[in-house]
Amino acid sequence: MTGSSSLAAAEQARVAGDLVRAEAILRAHVRRKPGDAQAYSQLGVILLQAGKVDQAELMLRRAISLAPADPGYGGVLAASLLARGRLAEALTLLDRVPAGHPHAETALFNRAVALDGLNRLTEARDQYRALIDRFGNDSRYVLGLNDVRFRLGEVAEACEGLRACLRSAPGDRAVLSLLCMMSLYDDVSPAERTLGYHMAAARATADFDLQGVKPRSPHELKWFDPDPSRRLRVGFISPDLRDHAVARFLEPLLSHLDRARVELFCYSCFGSGDRVSRSMRQQVGEDHWRDLWRLDSHTAAAAVEADQLDVLVELGGLSALSRIDVLSRRLAPLQVSAIGYPHATCFASIDGWIVDSVTNPSDVPSPIRPTSTLASAQELWRLDPCCLCYQPPMNAPDLAPRVPGGPIRFGSFNNICKWSPMCVGLWADVLRSVPDSVMVLKAAAFAYPEVRERTLVRFAGRGIPAHRVELLDHAPTGSDHLLCYSRIDIALDTFPYQGVTTTCEALLMGVPVVTLAGDSHVSRIGASLLHAAGLGEYVAANAAEYAAIAVSLATDATRLRELHSSLRSRLLSSRLCDAPGYSRRWERLIRDRWRTLCAAQT
């Protein structure tokens, strides 16, 4: 076989999905021709696809050493480094690929991804725009651009950008999934439209993954053993089994579920580990931890199915990096959504969504239409008094003393994309009602001058001058972040997408939170948290009451001092932090649903 025919044969095998044969052809080729840089580069790509990232890097570096004058090989290595989270190294290589290179488009896209991952968001946005201007509206570029715009606080513009993309490519799964998530932050997006996006995304995902095959029922799973009382095999699948907000609400379960009654498995969909993922891995056991991030949907589903679970809990919904797609065919008799995503996913193969009676009151119509074919099987499973349990960080700093006197300082440390026009209007109403008061805002996006300027303009448009708005950006450590709460007296929740971790953090650091209860899960989670913490008096039913509660607190110095000193202990002794009790209730809920399923079988 000639050199060129070897490379062609390897590529044919790769396209056909036979990576083993492709690798064998190329290894034989480089033994015959050890100076062929192209072959080493092609072999590196094959190894990368096969998940052999260390070997891939060696082959790609060999290609560069053989042809140092060709920056294209560096661009291929950069793709390998991106997959391993080595973003700065990748960016250095990508910057060397000239605009006229045959692989310039791929290099420019990977450069945008690297900038995005390094949180150089304005540069990433500009790179995505340049890609679209030069190469057209590839959905990857449109998705990247609008995801970055969203995180820079340009929510309405990002949603419209995705809707425009959807008009030209209806049914695009990636676009639908991102639009589902973004629409939850949009205060002008009707609930019916948001539900429609979720139903369309569920349909598109099922159509793609099942390819005409009917989803299995629980009773079709060969390992289903309808014994209502036996020990259950329960798995959690998420991209957030790491130092992430979701982990703060999962760790209490992993720590306190009764292992005599529940055997736990974890499926991580994120590439790199950290101290939190290592702790979780230790809790469930090395032999019960699976890394799915490198696997395609079919292989990932097979890995989960091999564990023959009774219950599979997905924690990511339609958020970024979620592997909810693998649940389409059904990998456990019971499949349920919980913790990490504040809307019904509408997947027919997911049986329930764990909520509570505050987030989703029984007298309020469900966001899941019972007449919908896709959503009819997905029920609301209420776990009261709160569907979440907060585990404070072990290294939480002591409460910092507050300097008496000075203006009242309101604040919000929520992500900038949660500041809807209605939300900023609520805050401005409060500020106008308390003369000389200040609004302290903290967000990573304030590292960018244009975001700071746009924020000040938004408040100025509501009659709040710049000297009454204080902007803080990223704190270097978690402890430093928590200490920033000492700079505010009263936290004002966002709307409609409310704070979760930030609300719990504020209470932990002695700062009362005022929230507005809306008519959806995402706009009622603040009420659920405060009621569980025993602080229901700070939940407003309407905008006027929201302002009235905030003003009442601001004008009662004695009450504020008492709250600042007592809130931490009240939080820690409340049901919101009662991990043993929460775990017992969670296990009882799952067991009751399991018994119902077993009864249907018998």
C-alpha positions as CSV (number, residue, x, y, z in Angstrom):
1,M,0.0,0.0,0.0
2,T,1.5,3.3,-1.0
3,G,1.8,6.2,1.4
4,S,-1.1,8.2,0.0
5,S,-3.3,5.1,-0.2
6,S,-2.5,4.3,3.4
7,L,-3.7,7.7,4.6
8,A,-6.8,7.4,2.4
9,A,-7.6,3.9,3.8
10,A,-7.2,5.2,7.3
11,E,-9.5,8.1,6.7
12,Q,-12.1,5.7,5.2
13,A,-11.9,3.5,8.3
14,R,-12.2,6.6,10.5
15,V,-15.3,7.9,8.7
16,A,-16.8,4.4,8.9
17,G,-16.3,4.4,12.7
18,D,-13.6,1.8,12.7
19,L,-11.0,3.6,14.8
20,V,-9.1,0.5,15.6
21,R,-8.4,-0.3,11.9
22,A,-7.6,3.3,11.2
23,E,-5.1,3.4,14.0
24,A,-3.5,0.1,12.9
25,I,-3.1,1.4,9.3
26,L,-1.4,4.6,10.4
27,R,0.9,2.9,12.9
28,A,2.1,0.6,10.2
29,H,2.6,3.5,7.9
30,V,4.7,5.6,10.3
31,R,6.9,2.5,11.0
32,R,7.6,2.4,7.2
33,K,7.9,6.2,6.9
34,P,8.9,7.7,10.2
35,G,9.4,11.1,8.7
36,D,5.8,11.6,7.5
37,A,4.4,14.5,9.5
38,Q,1.0,14.3,7.9
39,A,0.6,10.6,9.0
40,Y,1.6,11.4,12.5
41,S,-1.0,14.3,12.6
42,Q,-3.7,12.0,11.2
43,L,-2.8,9.3,13.7
44,G,-3.0,11.9,16.5
45,V,-6.5,12.8,15.4
46,I,-7.6,9.2,15.4
47,L,-6.2,8.6,18.9
48,L,-7.9,11.7,20.1
49,Q,-11.3,10.5,18.8
50,A,-10.6,7.1,20.5
51,G,-10.1,8.9,23.8
52,K,-6.4,8.1,23.9
53,V,-5.5,11.7,24.6
54,D,-2.0,11.2,26.0
55,Q,-0.9,9.1,23.0
56,A,-2.6,11.7,20.7
57,E,-0.5,14.5,22.1
58,L,2.7,12.5,21.5
59,M,1.8,11.9,17.9
60,L,0.8,15.5,17.2
61,R,4.0,16.8,18.8
62,R,6.0,14.4,16.6
63,A,4.2,15.9,13.5
64,I,5.2,19.4,14.7
65,S,8.8,18.4,15.2
66,L,8.9,17.0,11.7
67,A,7.3,20.0,10.0
68,P,7.9,23.0,12.3
69,A,7.3,25.5,9.5
70,D,3.7,24.3,9.1
71,P,1.5,25.9,11.8
72,G,-1.4,23.7,10.8
73,Y,0.0,20.8,12.8
74,G,0.1,23.1,15.9
75,G,-3.6,23.9,15.2
76,V,-4.4,20.2,15.3
77,L,-2.5,19.8,18.6
78,A,-4.4,22.7,20.0
79,A,-7.6,20.8,19.5
80,S,-6.2,18.0,21.6
81,L,-5.2,20.5,24.3
82,L,-8.6,22.1,24.3
83,A,-10.2,18.7,24.9
84,R,-7.9,18.4,28.0
85,G,-8.7,21.8,29.3
86,R,-5.2,23.2,28.6
87,L,-6.6,26.4,27.1
88,A,-3.7,28.8,27.4
89,E,-1.3,26.4,25.7
90,A,-3.9,25.8,22.9
91,L,-4.4,29.5,22.4
92,T,-0.6,30.1,21.9
93,L,-0.6,27.5,19.1
94,L,-3.7,28.8,17.5
95,D,-2.4,32.3,17.4
96,R,0.3,31.1,15.1
97,V,-2.0,29.8,12.4
98,P,-2.2,32.5,9.6
99,A,-5.5,33.7,8.2
100,G,-4.7,32.2,4.8
101,H,-3.9,28.7,6.0
102,P,-6.1,25.9,4.6
103,H,-7.2,25.1,8.2
104,A,-7.7,28.7,9.2
105,E,-11.5,28.3,9.8
106,T,-11.0,25.4,12.3
107,A,-8.2,27.3,14.0
108,L,-10.2,30.4,14.4
109,F,-13.2,28.5,15.8
110,N,-10.9,26.7,18.3
111,R,-9.4,30.1,19.2
112,A,-12.9,31.4,20.0
113,V,-13.6,28.3,22.1
114,A,-10.3,28.8,24.0
115,L,-11.0,32.5,24.6
116,D,-14.4,31.6,25.8
117,G,-13.0,28.9,28.2
118,L,-10.5,31.4,29.5
119,N,-13.4,33.8,30.3
120,R,-12.0,36.4,27.8
121,L,-15.6,36.8,26.8
122,T,-15.4,40.1,24.8
123,E,-12.5,38.7,22.7
124,A,-14.4,35.4,22.2
125,R,-17.5,37.3,21.1
126,D,-15.5,39.3,18.6
127,Q,-13.9,36.1,17.3
128,Y,-17.3,34.4,16.8
129,R,-18.5,37.5,14.9
130,A,-15.4,37.4,12.7
131,L,-16.1,33.8,11.9
132,I,-19.6,34.5,10.9
133,D,-18.6,37.5,8.8
134,R,-16.0,35.5,7.0
135,F,-17.5,31.9,6.8
136,G,-21.2,32.3,7.2
137,N,-23.8,31.3,9.8
138,D,-22.5,27.9,10.8
139,S,-24.7,26.9,13.8
140,R,-21.5,26.4,16.0
141,Y,-20.5,30.0,15.5
142,V,-24.0,31.3,16.1
143,L,-24.3,29.2,19.2
144,G,-20.9,30.3,20.5
145,L,-21.6,34.0,19.8
146,N,-25.0,34.0,21.5
147,D,-23.8,31.9,24.5
148,V,-21.1,34.5,25.1
149,R,-23.5,37.4,24.6
150,F,-25.8,35.8,27.1
151,R,-23.0,35.6,29.7
152,L,-22.2,39.2,29.1
153,G,-25.7,40.1,30.1
154,E,-27.1,40.6,26.5
155,V,-30.0,38.2,27.2
156,A,-32.6,39.6,24.9
157,E,-30.1,39.9,22.0
158,A,-28.9,36.4,22.5
159,C,-32.4,35.0,22.6
160,E,-33.3,36.8,19.4
161,G,-30.1,35.6,17.7
162,L,-31.0,32.0,18.5
163,R,-34.6,32.4,17.4
164,A,-33.3,33.7,14.1
165,C,-31.0,30.7,13.8
166,L,-33.9,28.4,14.6
167,R,-36.0,30.0,11.8
168,S,-33.4,28.9,9.3
169,A,-32.7,25.6,10.9
170,P,-35.9,24.4,12.7
171,G,-35.4,21.4,14.9
172,D,-31.6,22.0,15.5
173,R,-31.1,20.3,18.9
174,A,-28.2,22.4,20.1
175,V,-30.0,25.7,19.3
176,L,-33.2,24.5,20.9
177,S,-31.4,23.4,24.1
178,L,-29.6,26.7,24.5
179,L,-32.7,28.6,23.8
180,C,-34.6,26.5,26.4
181,M,-32.1,27.6,29.0
182,M,-31.9,31.2,28.0
183,S,-35.6,31.7,27.8
184,L,-35.9,31.0,31.6
185,Y,-34.0,34.3,32.2
186,D,-36.1,36.3,29.8
187,D,-38.9,38.3,31.6
188,V,-40.8,38.8,28.4
189,S,-40.8,35.2,27.1
190,P,-44.3,33.7,27.7
191,A,-44.4,30.5,29.7
192,E,-46.1,28.8,26.7
193,R,-43.3,29.7,24.4
194,T,-40.7,28.4,26.9
195,L,-42.6,25.2,27.3
196,G,-42.8,24.9,23.5
197,Y,-39.0,25.2,23.2
198,H,-38.6,22.4,25.8
199,M,-41.0,20.1,24.1
200,A,-39.3,20.7,20.7
201,A,-35.9,20.1,22.2
202,A,-37.1,16.8,23.8
203,R,-38.6,15.8,20.5
204,A,-35.5,16.6,18.5
205,T,-33.3,14.8,21.0
206,A,-35.5,11.7,21.0
207,D,-35.7,11.6,17.2
208,F,-31.9,11.9,16.9
209,D,-31.0,9.4,19.5
210,L,-33.7,6.8,19.0
211,Q,-33.8,7.0,15.2
212,G,-37.3,5.6,15.0
213,V,-36.8,3.1,17.8
214,K,-39.5,3.2,20.4
215,P,-38.3,4.1,23.9
216,R,-38.3,1.2,26.2
217,S,-40.8,1.0,29.0
218,P,-39.5,0.2,32.6
219,H,-40.9,-3.4,32.3
220,E,-38.9,-4.0,29.1
221,L,-35.6,-3.7,31.0
222,K,-34.3,-7.2,31.5
223,W,-32.8,-6.4,34.9
224,F,-36.0,-4.9,36.3
225,D,-36.7,-6.7,39.6
226,P,-40.1,-5.6,41.0
227,D,-39.2,-6.2,44.6
228,P,-40.6,-3.1,46.4
229,S,-38.4,-3.4,49.5
230,R,-34.9,-4.5,48.2
231,R,-31.8,-2.3,48.1
232,L,-32.0,0.1,45.2
233,R,-29.2,0.9,42.8
234,V,-29.4,4.7,42.3
235,G,-27.2,6.7,39.8
236,F,-26.7,10.5,39.5
237,I,-25.6,11.8,36.1
238,S,-24.4,15.4,35.7
239,P,-21.7,17.7,34.3
240,D,-21.5,19.4,37.7
241,L,-20.0,16.7,40.0
242,R,-17.2,19.1,40.9
243,D,-16.8,22.5,42.5
244,H,-20.1,23.8,41.2
245,A,-23.3,25.2,42.7
246,V,-25.2,21.9,41.9
247,A,-22.7,19.9,44.0
248,R,-23.5,22.0,47.1
249,F,-27.0,20.5,46.9
250,L,-26.1,17.0,45.9
251,E,-23.4,16.4,48.5
252,P,-25.9,16.2,51.4
253,L,-27.6,13.3,49.7
254,L,-24.4,11.4,48.9
255,S,-23.3,11.9,52.5
256,H,-26.5,10.9,54.3
257,L,-28.5,8.4,52.2
258,D,-28.8,5.0,53.9
259,R,-26.3,2.8,52.2
260,A,-28.0,-0.3,53.5
261,R,-31.0,0.7,51.4
262,V,-29.4,2.5,48.5
263,E,-26.3,1.7,46.5
264,L,-24.9,4.8,44.8
265,F,-23.3,5.4,41.4
266,C,-22.1,8.7,39.8
267,Y,-21.7,9.5,36.1
268,S,-19.5,12.6,35.5
269,C,-19.9,14.5,32.2
270,F,-17.2,17.0,32.8
271,G,-13.6,16.6,31.7
272,S,-11.4,17.6,34.6
273,G,-11.7,16.8,38.3
274,D,-11.1,18.8,41.5
275,R,-11.3,18.4,45.2
276,V,-15.1,18.2,45.2
277,S,-15.2,15.5,42.5
278,R,-12.5,13.6,44.3
279,S,-14.5,13.7,47.5
280,M,-17.7,12.5,45.7
281,R,-15.7,9.7,44.0
282,Q,-14.5,8.6,47.4
283,Q,-18.0,8.7,48.8
284,V,-19.5,6.4,46.2
285,G,-16.4,4.3,45.7
286,E,-13.9,4.2,42.8
287,D,-15.8,1.2,41.3
288,H,-19.0,3.2,41.3
289,W,-17.7,6.3,39.5
290,R,-17.9,6.6,35.7
291,D,-16.4,9.4,33.5
292,L,-18.7,9.9,30.4
293,W,-17.3,13.1,29.0
294,R,-15.2,11.5,26.3
295,L,-17.9,9.1,25.2
296,D,-20.4,9.4,22.4
297,S,-24.1,9.0,23.3
298,H,-24.3,5.3,22.3
299,T,-21.1,4.4,24.3
300,A,-22.1,6.5,27.3
301,A,-25.6,4.9,27.4
302,A,-24.0,1.5,27.2
303,A,-21.8,2.3,30.2
304,V,-24.7,3.4,32.3
305,E,-26.9,0.5,31.2
306,A,-24.1,-2.0,32.2
307,D,-24.7,-0.9,35.9
308,Q,-28.3,-2.1,35.7
309,L,-29.7,0.8,37.8
310,D,-33.1,0.9,39.4
311,V,-33.2,4.7,39.5
312,L,-31.3,7.3,37.4
313,V,-31.3,10.9,38.5
314,E,-30.3,13.5,35.9
315,L,-29.1,16.8,37.4
316,G,-28.4,18.9,34.3
317,G,-31.6,19.2,32.3
318,L,-30.9,21.1,29.1
319,S,-27.9,23.1,30.6
320,A,-24.5,23.1,29.0
321,L,-22.6,19.8,28.9
322,S,-25.6,17.8,30.1
323,R,-25.9,14.3,28.8
324,I,-29.7,14.1,29.1
325,D,-29.7,12.7,25.6
326,V,-28.5,9.3,26.9
327,L,-31.7,8.9,28.9
328,S,-33.9,8.9,25.7
329,R,-33.9,5.1,25.3
330,R,-34.4,4.6,29.1
331,L,-31.5,3.3,31.2
332,A,-33.3,2.6,34.4
333,P,-36.9,1.6,35.4
334,L,-37.2,5.0,37.1
335,Q,-35.7,8.2,35.6
336,V,-36.1,11.5,37.3
337,S,-34.9,15.1,37.0
338,A,-33.7,17.0,40.1
339,I,-31.7,19.9,41.6
340,G,-29.8,21.4,38.6
341,Y,-32.4,22.6,36.1
342,P,-35.5,24.7,37.0
343,H,-38.0,23.6,34.3
344,A,-39.6,20.4,33.2
345,T,-37.4,18.8,30.5
346,C,-40.5,17.3,28.8
347,F,-38.6,14.1,27.9
348,A,-41.1,11.2,27.7
349,S,-38.5,8.8,29.1
350,I,-38.1,10.9,32.3
351,D,-40.8,9.9,34.8
352,G,-40.7,12.7,37.3
353,W,-39.3,16.1,38.2
354,I,-38.5,16.6,42.0
355,V,-40.0,20.0,43.1
356,D,-41.9,21.1,46.2
357,S,-45.2,22.7,47.1
358,V,-43.8,26.2,47.1
359,T,-42.0,26.1,43.8
360,N,-44.9,24.2,42.1
361,P,-48.1,24.6,44.2
362,S,-50.7,22.0,43.6
363,D,-53.3,24.6,43.0
364,V,-51.3,26.2,40.2
365,P,-51.5,24.6,36.7
366,S,-48.5,22.4,35.9
367,P,-46.1,23.6,33.2
368,I,-46.4,20.1,31.8
369,R,-49.5,19.7,29.6
370,P,-51.2,16.4,30.4
371,T,-52.4,16.2,26.8
372,S,-48.9,16.3,25.5
373,T,-47.5,13.0,24.1
374,L,-44.0,14.0,25.1
375,A,-44.7,15.3,28.5
376,S,-47.6,13.1,29.7
377,A,-45.3,10.7,31.5
378,Q,-43.3,13.3,33.4
379,E,-44.9,14.1,36.8
380,L,-44.2,16.6,39.5
381,W,-42.8,14.7,42.5
382,R,-43.1,17.1,45.5
383,L,-40.5,16.9,48.2
384,D,-41.5,19.2,51.0
385,P,-40.7,21.5,52.6
386,C,-38.0,22.2,50.0
387,C,-36.7,20.3,47.0
388,L,-33.2,21.4,47.9
389,C,-30.8,21.0,50.8
390,Y,-27.9,23.4,51.2
391,Q,-24.5,22.3,52.4
392,P,-22.4,25.3,53.4
393,P,-18.7,25.3,52.4
394,M,-16.4,23.9,55.1
395,N,-14.1,26.9,55.0
396,A,-16.8,29.6,55.3
397,P,-15.2,32.6,57.0
398,D,-16.4,34.1,60.2
399,L,-18.9,36.9,60.0
400,A,-17.2,40.2,59.5
401,P,-18.1,43.1,61.7
402,R,-20.1,45.8,60.1
403,V,-19.2,49.5,60.5
404,P,-22.1,51.4,61.9
405,G,-23.5,54.4,60.1
406,G,-23.4,55.2,56.5
407,P,-26.0,54.6,53.8
408,I,-28.0,51.4,53.5
409,R,-26.3,49.0,51.1
410,F,-28.5,46.8,49.1
411,G,-26.9,44.1,46.9
412,S,-27.0,41.2,44.6
413,F,-24.2,38.8,43.7
414,N,-26.3,36.9,41.1
415,N,-25.1,36.3,37.6
416,I,-25.6,39.3,35.4
417,C,-27.8,37.4,33.0
418,K,-30.4,37.2,35.7
419,W,-30.8,41.0,35.7
420,S,-33.9,41.3,33.6
421,P,-35.4,44.7,32.8
422,M,-38.1,44.0,35.3
423,C,-35.5,43.0,37.9
424,V,-33.5,46.3,37.4
425,G,-36.8,48.2,37.7
426,L,-37.6,46.5,41.0
427,W,-34.2,47.4,42.3
428,A,-34.5,51.0,41.1
429,D,-37.9,51.3,42.9
430,V,-36.3,50.2,46.1
431,L,-33.3,52.6,45.8
432,R,-35.5,55.5,45.0
433,S,-37.5,54.7,48.2
434,V,-34.4,54.7,50.4
435,P,-32.6,58.1,50.0
436,D,-28.8,57.8,49.5
437,S,-28.9,54.0,49.5
438,V,-26.4,52.1,47.4
439,M,-26.7,49.0,45.2
440,V,-23.7,46.7,45.4
441,L,-23.5,44.3,42.4
442,K,-20.9,41.5,42.0
443,A,-20.4,39.6,38.8
444,A,-17.4,38.1,37.0
445,A,-18.5,40.0,33.8
446,F,-17.6,43.3,35.5
447,A,-14.0,42.5,34.5
448,Y,-15.0,44.0,31.2
449,P,-15.3,47.8,31.0
450,E,-18.1,47.7,28.5
451,V,-20.2,45.6,30.8
452,R,-19.6,48.0,33.7
453,E,-20.6,50.9,31.5
454,R,-23.7,49.2,30.2
455,T,-24.8,48.4,33.8
456,L,-24.4,52.0,34.9
457,V,-26.4,53.2,31.9
458,R,-29.2,50.8,32.7
459,F,-29.5,52.2,36.3
460,A,-29.1,55.8,35.0
461,G,-32.1,55.1,32.7
462,R,-34.1,54.3,35.9
463,G,-33.0,57.5,37.6
464,I,-30.2,56.0,39.7
465,P,-26.9,57.8,39.3
466,A,-23.5,56.0,39.0
467,H,-22.3,57.0,42.5
468,R,-25.1,54.9,43.9
469,V,-24.1,51.7,42.1
470,E,-21.0,49.9,43.2
471,L,-19.6,47.1,40.9
472,L,-17.4,44.2,42.1
473,D,-15.9,41.6,39.9
474,H,-14.5,38.1,40.5
475,A,-13.1,37.4,44.0
476,P,-9.9,35.2,44.0
477,T,-11.1,32.6,46.4
478,G,-14.4,31.2,47.8
479,S,-13.7,32.7,51.1
480,D,-13.0,36.1,49.6
481,H,-16.3,35.9,47.7
482,L,-18.2,35.2,50.9
483,L,-16.5,38.0,52.8
484,C,-17.8,40.4,50.1
485,Y,-21.3,39.9,51.7
486,S,-20.1,42.0,54.6
487,R,-20.3,45.0,52.2
488,I,-24.1,44.7,51.9
489,D,-26.9,45.1,54.4
490,I,-29.8,43.6,52.5
491,A,-29.8,41.2,49.5
492,L,-32.3,41.8,46.7
493,D,-33.2,38.7,44.8
494,T,-33.4,38.6,41.0
495,F,-36.5,38.0,38.9
496,P,-37.7,36.0,37.1
497,Y,-34.7,33.7,37.4
498,Q,-33.9,33.7,41.1
499,G,-30.8,33.1,43.1
500,V,-30.2,29.7,44.7
501,T,-26.6,29.4,45.9
502,T,-26.4,33.2,46.3
503,T,-29.5,33.3,48.5
504,C,-28.1,30.6,50.7
505,E,-24.7,32.3,50.8
506,A,-26.2,35.6,51.8
507,L,-28.1,34.0,54.7
508,L,-24.9,32.1,55.7
509,M,-23.1,35.5,55.9
510,G,-25.8,37.2,57.9
511,V,-27.5,39.1,55.1
512,P,-31.3,39.0,54.8
513,V,-32.8,38.3,51.4
514,V,-35.9,39.8,49.9
515,T,-37.5,37.8,47.1
516,L,-40.6,38.1,44.8
517,A,-42.7,34.9,44.3
518,G,-43.8,34.6,40.7
519,D,-45.8,32.0,38.9
520,S,-43.2,29.5,37.8
521,H,-40.6,27.3,39.4
522,V,-37.7,29.5,38.4
523,S,-39.4,32.5,39.9
524,R,-40.5,30.7,43.1
525,I,-37.3,28.9,44.2
526,G,-36.3,31.9,46.3
527,A,-39.6,31.6,48.2
528,S,-39.0,27.9,48.7
529,L,-35.5,28.6,50.2
530,L,-36.7,31.3,52.5
531,H,-39.7,29.4,53.8
532,A,-37.4,26.4,54.5
533,A,-35.0,28.7,56.3
534,G,-37.9,30.0,58.4
535,L,-37.8,33.4,56.8
536,G,-41.1,33.5,54.9
537,E,-41.8,37.1,56.0
538,Y,-39.3,38.2,53.4
539,V,-41.2,36.7,50.5
540,A,-43.2,39.3,48.5
541,A,-46.4,38.5,46.6
542,N,-46.0,41.5,44.2
543,A,-43.7,44.3,43.2
544,A,-45.1,46.8,45.6
545,E,-44.7,44.4,48.5
546,Y,-41.1,43.6,47.4
547,A,-40.2,47.2,47.7
548,A,-42.1,47.6,51.0
549,I,-40.3,44.7,52.6
550,A,-36.9,46.0,51.5
551,V,-37.7,49.5,52.7
552,S,-39.0,48.2,56.1
553,L,-35.8,46.4,56.7
554,A,-33.7,49.4,55.6
555,T,-35.4,51.7,58.1
556,D,-35.2,49.3,61.1
557,A,-31.6,49.4,62.3
558,T,-32.3,47.3,65.3
559,R,-33.8,44.4,63.3
560,L,-31.0,44.6,60.8
561,R,-28.4,44.2,63.5
562,E,-30.2,41.3,65.0
563,L,-30.5,39.6,61.6
564,H,-26.8,40.2,60.8
565,S,-25.8,38.4,64.0
566,S,-28.4,35.6,64.0
567,L,-29.1,34.5,60.4
568,R,-26.2,32.1,60.2
569,S,-27.3,30.1,63.2
570,R,-30.9,30.2,62.1
571,L,-30.0,28.9,58.6
572,L,-27.8,26.1,59.9
573,S,-30.5,24.9,62.3
574,S,-33.3,25.2,59.7
575,R,-34.8,22.5,57.5
576,L,-32.9,24.0,54.5
577,C,-29.6,22.7,56.0
578,D,-31.1,19.5,57.6
579,A,-29.2,17.0,55.5
580,P,-30.2,13.8,57.4
581,G,-33.9,14.8,57.4
582,Y,-33.8,15.8,53.8
583,S,-32.1,12.6,52.8
584,R,-34.7,10.5,54.6
585,R,-37.5,12.4,52.9
586,W,-35.7,12.1,49.5
587,E,-35.3,8.3,49.9
588,R,-38.9,7.9,51.1
589,L,-40.1,9.7,48.0
590,I,-38.0,7.5,45.6
591,R,-39.1,4.4,47.5
592,D,-42.8,5.3,47.3
593,R,-42.4,5.8,43.5
594,W,-40.5,2.5,43.2
595,R,-43.3,0.7,45.1
596,T,-45.9,2.2,42.7
597,L,-43.9,1.0,39.7
598,C,-43.5,-2.5,41.2
599,A,-47.2,-2.7,42.0
600,A,-48.0,-1.8,38.3
601,Q,-45.7,-4.7,37.2
602,T,-47.3,-7.3,39.5
